[in-house]
Amino acid sequence: MNTLKVLLINGSPHKDGCVSAVLSEIANTLKSEGVDSTQFWVGNQPIAGCIGCGNCVGKRNCFRKDKVNEFVKIMDDYDGFIFGTPVHYAAASGAITSFLDRVFFIDEFNGDHFAGKPAAAIATCRRSGGTAALDQMNKYMTDCNMPVVPSQYWNVVHGNTPEEIRRDAEGLQTMHTLARNMAWMLKCIALGREHGIMFPIPEQHIRTNFIR
């Protein structure tokens, strides 16, 4: 079995902030399970939203030269994904929202490269809004045939600083469980593939408009 790899996406404007602290905890647990991981920082420069121009169709890259294209260029090298965000106004950060809008649009119209790859979302917040952010982010995965990895509770860690994050024992335990479940699912998929059990080939999308 080849080494399994997970890409951990940091959607915070702070490279070494709360989200990074949580993703580092996940990385340590994945490593203990024999799974490699890498953090990908979305950055703190403006990320424009998708304008639906369709320029990416058939090219698998956006006309904007930013972190979106950097991600798409490396995403095929990874077996699973964990998308992390801070909570901004009871929602995912504006940066990762624009980032995911464009990344998943590119994937949906250029061959479904996400299909069959396990994924999860995690959120950090000072007090509340975490589950609303998770609900928002989970919709990307379920739209693109990605098995969503569960944990023992909602994937939220509370704290206003990395130091406070590390004191949320229940939140961190939830992340450790998430990482172990990710490792287990990846190993099951890899073992199945070795025995000829492949992910179902997605059908060509049917698009039904309700107004005719």
C-alpha positions as CSV (number, residue, x, y, z in Angstrom):
1,M,0.0,0.0,0.0
2,N,1.4,3.4,-1.0
3,T,1.8,6.1,1.6
4,L,-1.6,7.8,2.1
5,K,-1.6,11.6,2.1
6,V,-4.1,14.2,3.4
7,L,-4.1,17.9,2.5
8,L,-5.1,20.2,5.3
9,I,-6.5,23.5,4.1
10,N,-6.1,26.5,6.4
11,G,-8.7,29.0,5.5
12,S,-7.7,31.6,8.1
13,P,-6.0,34.9,7.3
14,H,-3.6,34.1,10.1
15,K,-1.1,31.4,9.0
16,D,-0.2,30.4,12.6
17,G,-3.5,31.1,14.2
18,C,-6.3,28.9,15.7
19,V,-7.1,27.0,12.6
20,S,-3.4,26.1,12.1
21,A,-3.2,24.9,15.7
22,V,-6.1,22.5,15.1
23,L,-4.8,21.2,11.8
24,S,-1.4,20.6,13.5
25,E,-3.2,18.4,16.1
26,I,-4.9,16.5,13.3
27,A,-1.6,16.1,11.5
28,N,0.0,14.6,14.6
29,T,-2.7,12.0,14.9
30,L,-2.6,11.2,11.2
31,K,1.1,10.6,11.5
32,S,0.6,8.2,14.4
33,E,-1.7,6.3,12.0
34,G,0.8,6.2,9.3
35,V,-0.8,8.9,7.1
36,D,1.2,11.9,5.8
37,S,-0.3,15.3,5.7
38,T,0.6,18.8,4.5
39,Q,-0.9,22.2,5.4
40,F,-2.0,24.5,2.5
41,W,-2.6,28.1,3.6
42,V,-5.2,30.0,1.6
43,G,-3.3,33.1,2.5
44,N,-4.2,36.7,3.5
45,Q,-4.4,38.3,0.1
46,P,-7.9,39.0,-1.4
47,I,-9.4,35.9,-3.2
48,A,-12.1,36.9,-5.7
49,G,-15.3,35.0,-5.8
50,C,-16.4,32.9,-8.8
51,I,-18.0,35.0,-11.6
52,G,-19.4,32.0,-13.5
53,C,-17.6,32.9,-16.7
54,G,-16.8,29.3,-17.6
55,N,-13.3,30.1,-18.6
56,C,-12.0,27.1,-16.5
57,V,-14.1,24.5,-18.4
58,G,-11.8,22.3,-20.4
59,K,-8.7,23.9,-18.8
60,R,-9.0,23.0,-15.2
61,N,-7.7,26.3,-14.0
62,C,-9.1,29.8,-13.3
63,F,-8.1,32.9,-15.3
64,R,-7.2,34.5,-12.0
65,K,-3.7,33.6,-11.0
66,D,-3.9,33.0,-7.3
67,K,-4.1,30.3,-4.6
68,V,-7.0,28.5,-6.3
69,N,-4.8,27.4,-9.2
70,E,-2.0,26.5,-6.8
71,F,-4.4,24.1,-5.0
72,V,-5.9,22.6,-8.2
73,K,-2.4,21.9,-9.5
74,I,-1.5,19.7,-6.4
75,M,-4.9,18.2,-5.4
76,D,-4.5,15.0,-7.3
77,D,-1.5,14.1,-5.2
78,Y,-3.7,13.7,-2.1
79,D,-6.1,11.0,-1.0
80,G,-8.2,13.0,1.4
81,F,-8.9,16.6,2.4
82,I,-9.7,18.5,5.6
83,F,-10.9,22.1,5.1
84,G,-10.5,24.4,8.1
85,T,-12.0,27.8,8.7
86,P,-12.4,30.4,11.5
87,V,-15.9,31.5,12.2
88,H,-16.7,35.0,10.8
89,Y,-20.3,36.1,11.5
90,A,-21.6,32.6,12.1
91,A,-20.1,31.4,8.7
92,A,-16.9,30.3,7.1
93,S,-14.3,33.0,6.3
94,G,-14.9,35.0,3.2
95,A,-11.5,33.9,1.9
96,I,-12.2,30.2,2.1
97,T,-15.8,30.6,0.8
98,S,-14.5,32.3,-2.4
99,F,-11.7,29.7,-2.6
100,L,-14.0,26.7,-2.3
101,D,-16.6,28.3,-4.7
102,R,-14.0,28.4,-7.4
103,V,-12.1,25.1,-6.6
104,F,-15.3,23.1,-6.6
105,F,-16.7,24.8,-9.7
106,I,-13.5,23.9,-11.5
107,D,-13.7,20.3,-10.3
108,E,-17.3,19.9,-11.1
109,F,-16.9,21.0,-14.7
110,N,-13.5,19.3,-15.4
111,G,-13.8,15.6,-14.5
112,D,-14.9,15.2,-10.9
113,H,-11.4,14.7,-9.5
114,F,-12.7,15.0,-5.9
115,A,-15.1,12.1,-6.3
116,G,-14.4,9.2,-3.9
117,K,-11.9,11.1,-1.8
118,P,-12.8,11.4,1.9
119,A,-13.1,14.9,3.3
120,A,-14.2,16.8,6.4
121,A,-14.6,20.4,7.5
122,I,-13.4,21.8,10.8
123,A,-14.1,25.2,12.4
124,T,-12.7,27.3,15.2
125,C,-14.6,30.0,17.0
126,R,-14.5,32.1,20.1
127,R,-18.0,31.2,21.3
128,S,-20.6,30.3,18.7
129,G,-21.4,29.9,15.0
130,G,-19.3,26.8,14.5
131,T,-22.0,24.4,13.4
132,A,-23.4,27.0,10.9
133,A,-19.9,27.2,9.3
134,L,-19.7,23.4,9.2
135,D,-23.1,23.1,7.5
136,Q,-22.0,25.6,4.9
137,M,-18.7,23.8,4.1
138,N,-20.1,20.3,4.2
139,K,-22.3,21.2,1.2
140,Y,-19.3,21.4,-1.1
141,M,-18.3,17.8,-0.4
142,T,-21.7,16.3,-0.7
143,D,-22.1,18.0,-4.0
144,C,-19.0,16.3,-5.4
145,N,-19.3,12.7,-4.4
146,M,-16.9,13.0,-1.5
147,P,-17.4,10.6,1.5
148,V,-17.7,12.9,4.6
149,V,-15.6,11.7,7.5
150,P,-17.4,11.7,10.8
151,S,-16.2,12.3,14.4
152,Q,-17.7,11.9,17.9
153,Y,-19.1,15.4,17.9
154,W,-19.3,18.4,15.6
155,N,-15.9,19.4,14.3
156,V,-15.6,22.7,16.3
157,V,-12.8,23.8,18.7
158,H,-13.3,26.8,20.9
159,G,-10.8,29.5,21.6
160,N,-9.7,33.0,20.7
161,T,-6.0,32.2,20.5
162,P,-4.0,29.0,19.7
163,E,-3.2,28.8,23.4
164,E,-6.9,28.7,24.3
165,I,-7.5,26.3,21.5
166,R,-5.1,23.8,23.1
167,R,-7.1,24.0,26.3
168,D,-10.4,22.8,24.7
169,A,-9.9,19.1,25.6
170,E,-13.2,18.0,24.2
171,G,-12.7,19.9,21.0
172,L,-9.2,18.4,20.5
173,Q,-10.4,14.9,21.3
174,T,-13.1,15.4,18.5
175,M,-10.3,16.3,16.1
176,H,-8.2,13.3,17.1
177,T,-11.1,11.0,16.5
178,L,-11.7,12.7,13.2
179,A,-8.1,12.1,12.2
180,R,-8.2,8.4,13.2
181,N,-11.5,8.0,11.3
182,M,-9.9,9.7,8.2
183,A,-7.0,7.3,8.4
184,W,-9.3,4.3,8.8
185,M,-11.4,5.3,5.8
186,L,-8.4,5.9,3.6
187,K,-6.9,2.5,4.5
188,C,-10.3,0.8,3.8
189,I,-10.6,2.5,0.4
190,A,-7.0,1.6,-0.5
191,L,-7.4,-2.0,0.5
192,G,-10.6,-2.2,-1.5
193,R,-8.9,-0.8,-4.5
194,E,-6.2,-3.5,-4.2
195,H,-9.0,-6.1,-4.5
196,G,-10.7,-4.4,-7.4
197,I,-13.4,-2.6,-5.5
198,M,-13.4,0.9,-7.1
199,F,-15.5,3.9,-6.4
200,P,-18.5,4.0,-8.7
201,I,-18.0,5.9,-11.9
202,P,-20.1,9.1,-11.7
203,E,-22.8,9.4,-14.3
204,Q,-22.9,12.4,-16.6
205,H,-24.6,15.3,-14.8
206,I,-28.3,15.9,-15.6
207,R,-29.3,19.5,-15.1
208,T,-33.0,20.1,-14.8
209,N,-34.2,23.7,-14.8
210,F,-37.5,24.3,-13.0
211,I,-38.6,27.3,-15.1
212,R,-39.1,26.4,-18.7
